[in-house]
């Protein structure tokens, strides 16, 4: 059981901290000049973050001990990336990956 | 309105990845014996799934305030980069729009925005598109958390619907890799994220992101000298 005041204080601090993080540069927009190089740097943000979210989550899906076993999610992710390169359709990529995973784990 | 609808529609294909995540979050609230209103308070005010999951778990263990808040904020630090990337679009927006944009910044809404950025001629179109993605995200996320809270994790395990989350990120990432340099940074991020995965408090994500951004900066600097 989480004590209500303890919960409320944590949620309040998390809310304020998160909005400060999310809003920091947005609040400054229009008040600072962004150079073309920095604007170009922004285009690299998805490439810098999204692989770091998905690759470990699939590669270490069954923990860090088994380096070879249980890597089907990672391998299907690679196959889905290749499929996505040719077919730029989100629904197709998700369906492709889920069906592949179902088939691999079922059979 | 056209771009708002485009933004809303751009998120529809990835809701198959958001629903199971929301259901997990809702059932985690329920298992932590939080009341419905406590769950909804945290869900709407923090609005960051990964940080919420981690911090609810820590609060169940009665962890110190610092540990709970630091863990949540470190996981959310990546939003700082999204905030920086969104800022040029918002320079002419009202404070209310800026606040709403900041409040609703998520991996999915930013990635959808980034994947479609070449479709905007003006900042207003971009912001309208973003607001559409945000509305779709909020509705889907809140509905799936409520359902998860009431019914538990309803997604059948055999369908492995949780796997739709990484797949949706792949589908959002690939269109943003417009040059070999973007591909190189994504590859670099993939490899070093595995090396830094074991870092405490999930700091591996932020370390990977910062090193990858540093690599991108080096690439841009080198390109400008050629």
Interface residues (C-beta under 8 A of the other chain):
Chain A: X1 X2 X3 X4 X6 X7 X9 X10 X11 X13 X14 X15 X17 X18 X19 X21 X22 X23 X24 X25 X26 X27 X28 X29 X30 X34 X37 X39 X40 X41 X42 X43 X44 X45 X46 X47 X48 X49 X50 X51 X52 X53 X54 X55 X56 X57 X58 X59 X60 X64 X73 X77 X80 X81 X84 X85 X88 X89 X90 X91 X93 X94 X97 X98 X101 X102 X105
Chain B: X13 X14 X16 X17 X32 X33 X34 X38 X41 X42 X45 X46 X47 X48 X51 X55 X59 X60 X62 X65 X68 X69 X72 X73 X76 X77 X78 X79 X80 X81 X82 X83 X84 X85 X86 X87 X88 X89 X90 X91 X92 X93 X98 X99 X101 X102 X103 X105 X107 X110 X111 X114 X115 X117 X158 X159 X160 X161 X163 X164 X165 X166 X167 X168 X169 X170 X171 X172 X173 X174 X175 X176 X177 X178 X181 X182 X183 X185 X186 X187 X189 X190 X192 X193 X194 X197 X198 X204 X205 X208 X209 X212 X213 X216 X217 X220 X221 X224
